[in-house]
Every structure is written in structure tokens, then in C-alpha cells.
Amino acid sequence: MSASLSSTTRIAARCRHFGSCGGCALQDINYEDQLSLKSRKVGDLLASLGLSISKTHASPESWYYRNKMEFSFGDVYPPVEGGPTTLLGLKAKGRWFDVLNLQECHLLSKEAGALLSSVRAWAEKERVPPYNSRKHTGMLRHMVVREAKNGKDRLVSLITAPGELPKESFLKAVHEHYPATTVLWGVNGKISDTAIPDSSGTLEGPGFIVETLRFPEGELRFKISPQAFFQTNTLGAQTLYGILRSWVKESGAKNVLDLYCGGGGITLSVAAICEEAAGVESNPSAIADAKANAELNGLTNAKFFAGQVETLLPSLIAMGAQAAIVDPPRAGLHRKALDVLLASGPQTIFYVSCNPEALARDLGLMKEVYAAQRVEVVDLFPHTEHVETVVWLKRV
């Protein structure tokens, strides 16, 4: 995308941290030009296959659109006599050991900056030391925040190394500036710098949030636990899943496979408008979330299977699905899964991709068996270079 940036008019970035923070890359370009850049990138990659983009969908909101952020703690180095000692924010651009002390963030919500400041002040007052990733000392590691964009639920999860936590004062620091409905404390004793705890407990509230996806035909509710996968842009997900719902309807498919289904967001979205939908995912906890959300929405025609897609796919195809939705990780389709689809896949495939390069590679391998009918770009990540593409493929 960088080659196209030279012809783009620059504007003043909204955030004071832009340029230093790793969270945004395109904030100094107006949003319409961002969409053009992303559409051009996808179009250039697919042009060699004779494909063109039929439509580009903007994110319904270009600011405060994210429903989840993972913030990191860090220590001030070199030390400052008399403090402060604690940093809290995002990793600095290109410097993964350095934490940028955020005062504001325009991706999550307007309250995010105040929450960060309050928790930072709490850590200083209570003398709870930040974790040092090089020395593997200290306690505070991450703070995960999740928000329901179509509701009032808010979740704050503090992740620390093993130790004693002043729980009551932490709760007070959160509630002084942030409307949290549930607060959790997780412990990560591993060396790896991840926001995934070994164990977690609820300090307050139910321990999860409930998000809603709204479609013209009705709503779907999703119970989201701290580590559950859910599309980061709620309103953008409504656009993407809405496209898939309309394509499934138009295709006439009654039985649909959803490969790499995660927590079942796509599976349940199409189950509401077809006879049967089956999701496949290797992460057992994601499958548990998907089953719980099927029950929450009363969707008895949604089934979920835990296992590797390439292993389960032959048996699932034999069950007679007329369409398959594939939404693989950034690396694209596993070659064994792709070979099964080419040999005995359904009449229709809807390919959702977060990586245009992997998408172009896979479509090139599929072109003798599946022809692309439509290509649409959906922006779920304003101010970043990431983009989603959805392709309708029909067996030749």
C-alpha cells in the first residue's frame, strides 16, 4: 500500500500519539482516500486473475469503532527519581518492548483515556509494579477492555503476574472514570508476553458482556467472555455478515458449512435464514461459546464441530452442504482443506479474507474449478492498513 501513499493528500491526525503508536497507520489520510487505497490494493492483487471489485463498503463508524483493545503495562526506563514508574497504553510503533503511555485513543471509546489515566494513577498510589518483559519481574502485564457497541455492557480484565492485588482500590479506580459492568482479574505466570491468563476470576459483575448484531430481519445476541473471539468492529461485522446472509439467500443454499467459524458469529448469522448451518473450529473454547450463543438465540439448526478443518471437511461435505463459507486465518486456506474443496466441494463457496495476498494466492489455485462471481471489499479497520474481502465463488 505504501506505493500509493505518495499521491495521497495528508491531513492533520486526530490523535496526539499518531506516528509513535503502533495502533494506527493511516490516520493522517482522510477516510475516503483510505477506502480508495484499500480497494486499490485488493484490486491490484486480483487483477492478474481477471477479477475486479464490484463494491467497497465503508465502516459504519470510522472512530470509536473497536469493541476490544488490549493495553500493555511497562516500566519507566531509565528510572526517574520520585517517579512515575508505570506506563500503560499500546506498544510503540516498531518497538515491541516499549510501551507508549497513552493519554487518549480514538479507536475504542471516548472514556478510554480517562480509564487508562485512572488505572495508571492507582498503580502508582498502591505501588503495584509493572511487569518488565526483559527481566521478568514486576506484576502488572495487560488490561483488556471489551465494549458492547449495541448495548451498555463494558468489561475490564486486568492481567498480572502472580502476586497480591489490592482489589477494592482497583475496582474504585475503574469505576471512577469508566462504566464497567464486569471486572476480572487474570493471572499469567508464563514468560510469553500475551494477554491470555492461566487462570481468571471475576471481581465484579457476571464475567462477560452481551453484544447484539442487528439485521433488517431481526437481532442476534452474543455472550462474549474475556478471551472469546468476536469480530472487532461490531457495526462493520453487521455489514459483512449482512452481505453473507443476502448471498446465501440469493444462492438458494439450504445447508451451509462455516469453516474456521471461531465463536460462531457467521454460522449463527446465516443459520437464522437457512435450514441448517454447521460451524467448524479447532479451538474448543470457541466452539463452547458458539454452542452457548446458539442456545441464547434459540437456533436449534446450528451445529458446531471442534477439530481441524482439513481433517473434518471430507465428512462434513458428505453431509450434503450446498454452500461453504470459509474465513481462514491470515495465512489463508490450509492446502489440504483447499484440495478437498477442489475435489469435492459444494457448488458455492463464499470466501472471506483478512489477507489480500493469501486470498489472491488461493483464488489462483482455485480458478480452474471455481469461478469468482463477485468481489466486495469491507473495511472493518479504519486508520489501519487491514481490510476484509468477500468473494462469491461458483463451481465451474
N, C-alpha and C positions, 0 to 999 in steps of 0.2 A: 504493500500500500504506500510505502514511502515515496516511490517514484511519482505518484500522482499528487503528493502534497505540495510540490513546488508551484503548481498552478492554482493553489487554493488561497483565498484571501483570509488572512489571520484576523482574529478578533480578540478582545480582552477576555481572559479566562475569569470565570466567576469566583473560583476558589483561590485563596492566597497560597495554598500549598502546591498548586499546579506546576509541574516541571520537576519538583523534588519528590512528589508522591508517586508510588507505583500504581495507584488506583485508576487514574485517567491518563489517556494518551492524546485525545483529540479535543479537549475542552476549549482550545483556542481556535476552533473551526466551527462556524455556525452549523446548526443541526441539519439543515437541508443539504449542505455540502458534505457532511459526514455520511448521510444516506447515499449520496451520489458516489462517494469514494468506495463505500462498501459494495454497492451494487456493481460498480465498475470492476472491482477486484474479482467478485464471483463471476461476472460476465466474461472477463478476460480468461479466466481459468477454464471455463466451459466452452469458449468459442471454438477451440480446436476440435470439439466433439460435435460441432454444428448446432449447439444449443444457445438459446438466448433467454433472458429473463423476461417473463411476461408481466410481473408486478413486483413492486417493492413496498413493503409495509413499514411505516414508522412505528416506533414505540409510542403507545398512547400517552405516556409521560416521559419527558426527557430528563427531568430532575426528580430526585427523591423516589426513584422507581424500584430500587432494590429492596427485597424483603428479608435479606440476610447479609450480615457483614461479620467478618472475623477480624477483630482487632488484636494487636500484639502488645505485650509489655516489653520494656527494655530498661537498662540502667544507663545513667548519665556517665559518659566516659570521655575525657578524663573526669574524675570526681570533682565536684565543686564544693569548696568549703562552706558548710552550713546548708547545703542542699541547693536545689532539689535533687532527688535521687531517682525518680521514676518517670519513665516515658510511657505513653500509651497512644497508640494510633495504628498506622499501617506501615509496612516495610517501605523504606526509601527506594526510589527508582534505581534498579540495577544493583542494589546493595542489600542483600538478604539478611545480613547480620545487624543492620542498622534500622532502628525504629524511628519513624518520623512522628514527632509529638503533635498530633492533630488538634487544632483548635476549632475546626469546622469540617463538615463533609456534606456535600450536596447530592450524594448518591442514596443514602439511607433515609434520613428524615431530618426535619428542622431541629429536633431535640437531641440529635446525636452529639453535637459539640458540647452541649451542657452536661450530658451524661458522662462523656469522657473526662471533662474537667472535674466533675464531682467525684468520680472514682479515683482519679489521679490524686486529688487532694486527700481523699480517705486513706489511700496507701501511704502517703507522706505522714499524715497525722498518726496513723496506727503503727507506723514503722514496719509495714509488711514489705519485704524487699522484692524487687523484680527479679525474674529468672535471667541468668546470664547463660546464653546458649554456648558460649565457648568454654566457660569454666564449669558449667552445670551446677551452679549454685543459685540460691535465691528461691522464691516461691511463686510469684505471680507470672503466669505464662500467656494466657489469652482471655479475651472476653468476646463471646459470641452473642450477637443481638439478632433476633428474628421478629418481624412485624407482619401482622395481617393487614394487607393494603385494602382489603374489602371488609374490614372489621376493626375492632378496638383492641384485640389481643396483642400483647407485647411480651417477649421473652428475653431475659438476660441470663446468660450462663457464664459464670466465672470458672476458668480452668487454671489450676495451680499445680505445683509440685506438692508432694506430701508435706503436711505440716498443720499447725493450728491456725484457724481462720477466725477473726473477730466478726462473727456472722451478723449480729444485730446492727453493728455500726455500718457494715457493708449494705445491708438492706436499707438503712436510713439514707445512705449516700445515693443509692439508686433512686429511691422514691422522691428525694428532694427535687430532682430535675427530670425524671422520666416516668411515664405512666405504665410501668411494668405490671403485668397481670400474673406473671410467674417468674421466679428467680431460682436458679440452680447453682450448685457448686460441684464441679467435677475435678477429679484428681488424675493427673497424667504423670506417672513416675518414670516414663520412658525417656531416653535421650532424644529421640526424634522430635523435631520442632513442629508438632501438629496440634490442632485444636480438638483432637479426639481423646477424651479421657478414658482411663482404665475403668473408672467407676464414677457414678454421678448420683447425687441426691437432691431432692427438692427442698429449698429453704422456705419457699412460699408459693402458693398457688397450685394449680393442677399438674404442672410439669410439662405442659405442651401448649400450643396455640391452635386455634381453628381458623383456617383460611377458606375463603369462598371463591370459586370461579363462576362467573356469571355469563350465561349464553342466552340468546334470544328465546330459546325453548325452555330455559329453566336454569337452576343453580346446582352446583356440586360443592359439597363441603369436605374439607380435608383436615384431619387431625395431624399436626406436624410436631414431632418430638425433636429434641435438640439436634440430633445427628441425622434426621431423616432428609432424604433428597426431595427437594421441591424446586421447580423452576424459579430462578432468582427474581425474575420480573413477572409479578402476578398478572398485571394487565396485559403485558406482552404475551404471556402464556395463553391468555384468553384468545388473543388474535391467532396465535399459532395453532392451538387446539381447535379453534373455530374453523380454520382452513381444513384441517384434517377431517373434522366432522362433516363439513359440506362435501368434501371429496369422497368420503365413504358413502354418503347418501347418493351422490351422483353416480358412483361406480356400481351401485346396487349390491355391494357385498353384504352378506348377512352374517358371516362368520369371519372375524378378523383376528389376526395374530399381532401382538405388540412385542417386538424383540428389543431387548435392553430396556425394560419397562420402568426401572427404578422403583419409585414409590407408587406407581400405577396411575399417574396423572393423565397420560394419553389413553391408557386402557379404559379407565372409567369414563373419560370424556366421550369415547366412541361407543362404549357399552350402552350408554344412555340412548343411542339412536340406532343400534343394530340388534340382532338376535343373540349373538354370543361374541364375547371378546376374551382372549386369553393372553396374559402377560407373562414374559419370561425374563428372569433377572438372576444374576449369580449371587447377589448379596441377600442372605436370608432375612436380615432385619428390614430391608426394604420391602421384601415380599410380605413380611408380617404387617408393615404399615399399609401396604396395598390392600391386603385382605380386610384389615380393620376399617379402611375407608370405603371399601365396597359395602361392608355391613352398615356403616354410618349412613350411606346414601340409599340403602335398600336395593342395591344392584345385585341380584342373585344370578345374573347371566354373565358375570365377570369371574374368570378363573385365573389363578396365578400359580406359576411353577418356578421353584428355586433350582437353578442349575446353569451350567454354561450353555449359551445359545447354540453353539456349534454341536454340542452333544445331544441336546433335546430336540433340535429342529427337525430331523427326519420324522420322528414320531408325531410331532405336532402338525407337520404338513400333511401327514397321512390321515389326520382327523378331518380334513376337507375344508380348510380355510380358503375363502375366495380372494382375500387380500392380506398383505402383511405390511405393518408399519415398522420400519427399522430406524432406531435413533441411537446409533452406536457411540462409544466414547470417541475422543478426538482422533485416535489412531485409525478410525474407520472400521469397516466390517472385518471380522476375523476371516481369514482366507478360507477356512473350512466351511464356515457359515455361508460365505459367498458362493462357494462351489455347490453346496446343497441347494441354494436358491436357484442357481443357474440350471441345475439338473432337474429339479422337480418343484420349483417354487410356484406360488399361486399366479393367477392371471394378472394380478395387480400388486405393485409394491409402491408404498409411499415412503420415500427416503428423507429423513430429517437429519441434517448435518450441522454441527457447530464448527467444522473444519473444512473450508472450501477446497484445500489441496487434497485431503483424503477423499472428499466427495468426487472430485474430478478423476482421481485415480480409479475409484471403484466404478464410476459410471463408464469409464473407458473399458474396464474389464467386462462390464455387463452389456455393452452396446449391441453385441450380436444376438442377444437373447431378449433383452428388454429395451424398448424404445421410450425415450422421455417424451411425455405429452405436455407437461407444464413445468416451469421452474419459477418459484417465487422466493423472494428474499424477505426475511422478517428480522427487524432489528430489536433484539432483546437487551442490548448493552450499549446505550448511548454513551458517547465520550470515550469509548474504548474501541479497539480495532476488531473486536469479536462480532460475529454476525451468524445468524441461522439461515439455512437454506432448506426449502422443502421441494421435493421433486416427485411428480406423478409418473410412474413407470408402468408400461403395459407390455405384457409378453408378446413377442412378435409372432 
